[in-house]
């Protein structure tokens, strides 16, 4: 069984651009790629878990999402960072969806498909639904970054249902994870 780090996309790994559909608009947050490299080099598998409601709302297509992700993976690859899989929930918020966060379904899928040990794994995101996704899956720790919507949503974590840490950014999350070990 492998330990993993599950990441939200917008506001956590890349700058949040409302309803991103164009790969040329992908902008990695400062230090994000280096943080992922450190986590990966410590032996963690990396996964992206993202809600993309713009598909369900008709703002862009799932192919637009795949084009953005191909670009994102190519840029990460230049630094030898590899995502095991990208899980996408394309439904609009009011539509039922099997993997839309805070559902833990994609983390459970990764457990089954890749042999991930969820109690030794982590979830990182900039919104309470990301933190809740980790709690719902039983990860070791959910981390809320203050990038993206994190700073403004931090106050919504008043009554944690599971372990949570608030950090400045993905580099801070990497520091916490690497200090805790696998």
C-alpha positions in Angstrom: 0.0 0.0 0.0 1.2 3.5 -0.9 0.8 6.8 0.8 -0.6 9.6 -1.4 -1.3 13.3 -1.5 -4.5 14.3 -3.1 -4.6 17.9 -4.5 -7.3 20.3 -5.5 -6.5 22.1 -8.7 -7.7 25.7 -8.8 -6.4 27.9 -6.0 -4.2 25.2 -4.7 -1.9 24.1 -7.5 -2.7 26.8 -10.1 -4.2 30.3 -10.0 -7.9 30.2 -9.8 -9.4 31.6 -13.0 -13.1 31.4 -12.9 -14.1 28.5 -15.3 -10.7 27.9 -16.8 -10.9 26.4 -20.3 -7.8 27.7 -22.1 -4.5 25.9 -21.4 -2.6 29.2 -22.1 -4.2 30.6 -18.9 -2.7 28.0 -16.6 -0.5 29.7 -14.1 1.1 27.6 -11.4 1.2 29.2 -7.9 4.7 30.2 -6.7 6.6 27.3 -5.4 3.8 24.8 -6.2 5.8 22.6 -8.6 8.8 22.5 -6.3 6.6 21.5 -3.4 5.1 18.6 -5.4 8.6 17.5 -6.4 9.6 17.4 -2.8 6.5 15.4 -1.8 6.9 13.0 -4.7 10.6 12.5 -4.0 9.7 11.5 -0.4 7.7 8.6 -1.9 4.2 9.9 -2.1 1.9 9.2 -5.1 0.3 12.4 -6.4 -3.3 12.7 -7.5 -5.4 15.7 -8.7 -9.1 15.8 -7.6 -11.1 18.6 -9.1 -14.7 19.8 -9.4 -15.2 21.4 -12.8 -18.8 22.6 -12.7 -18.3 24.7 -15.8 -18.9 21.5 -17.8 -22.2 20.8 -16.2 -23.2 24.5 -16.5 -22.4 24.5 -20.2 -19.5 27.0 -20.0 -17.0 24.6 -21.6 -16.6 21.0 -22.6 -14.9 18.1 -20.9 -12.5 18.1 -23.8 -11.5 21.7 -22.7 -10.8 20.3 -19.3 -8.7 17.5 -20.8 -6.7 20.0 -22.9 -6.0 22.1 -19.7 -4.9 18.9 -17.9 -2.6 17.7 -20.7 -0.9 21.1 -20.6 -0.7 21.0 -16.8 0.9 17.5 -16.9 3.3 18.5 -19.6 4.5 21.5 -17.5 4.8 19.3 -14.4 6.7 16.7 -16.4 9.4 19.3 -17.2 10.2 19.2 -13.5 9.9 15.4 -13.4 6.6 15.6 -11.4 4.1 12.9 -12.3 0.4 12.8 -11.4 -0.8 9.2 -11.1 -4.3 10.2 -12.2 -6.5 13.3 -12.5 -10.1 12.8 -11.2 -12.7 15.2 -12.6 -16.2 15.8 -11.4 -17.9 17.7 -14.3 -21.4 18.1 -12.7 -22.9 21.4 -11.8 -23.3 21.9 -8.0 -27.0 21.0 -8.0 -26.6 17.9 -10.1 -26.0 14.6 -8.4 -22.4 13.3 -8.9 -20.5 10.4 -7.7 -17.2 12.1 -7.2 -18.0 15.8 -6.7 -16.2 17.0 -3.5 -16.9 16.7 -0.6 -17.6 13.2 -1.8 -14.7 10.9 -1.0 -15.4 8.7 -4.0 -12.4 9.6 -6.1 -10.1 9.0 -3.1 -11.7 5.6 -2.6 -11.3 4.9 -6.3 -7.6 5.7 -6.0 -7.3 3.4 -3.0 -8.8 0.5 -5.0 -7.0 1.2 -8.3 -3.6 2.2 -7.1 -3.3 0.5 -3.7 -3.4 3.7 -1.7 -3.4 3.6 2.1 -5.8 6.4 2.9 -4.9 6.6 6.7 -1.3 7.4 5.6 -2.4 9.9 3.0 -3.2 13.6 2.8 -5.7 16.0 1.1 -4.8 19.6 0.2 -7.2 22.3 -1.0 -8.3 25.8 -0.6 -12.0 25.3 0.3 -13.8 23.5 3.1 -15.2 20.9 0.6 -11.6 19.8 -0.1 -10.9 19.4 3.6 -14.2 17.6 4.1 -13.4 15.3 1.1 -10.2 14.2 3.0 -12.2 13.7 6.3 -14.8 11.7 4.5 -12.1 9.4 3.0 -10.3 9.0 6.3 -7.0 10.5 5.3 -4.3 11.2 7.9 -4.7 14.9 7.6 -6.5 17.5 5.5 -4.7 20.7 4.8 -6.3 24.0 3.9 -4.0 26.4 1.9 -4.5 30.1 2.2 -4.1 30.6 -1.5 -7.1 30.7 -3.8 -10.2 30.9 -1.6 -8.4 29.5 1.4 -7.8 32.8 3.3 -11.5 33.7 3.1 -12.8 30.2 3.8 -10.6 29.5 6.7 -13.2 30.8 9.1 -15.7 28.2 7.9 -13.7 25.4 9.6 -14.9 26.3 13.1 -16.0 22.8 14.0 -13.5 20.3 12.5 -14.8 16.8 12.1 -11.3 15.5 11.5 -7.6 16.4 11.6 -6.9 19.7 9.7 -4.0 22.1 9.4 -4.1 25.5 7.8 -0.9 26.5 5.9 0.1 29.5 3.7 0.5 27.5 0.5 1.5 24.3 -1.1 5.1 24.7 0.1 3.8 25.0 3.6 1.7 21.9 3.1 4.8 20.0 1.8 6.6 21.0 5.0 3.9 19.6 7.2 3.6 16.4 5.3 7.4 15.8 5.1 7.8 16.5 8.8 5.1 13.9 9.6 6.5 11.4 7.2 4.9 8.4 5.5 
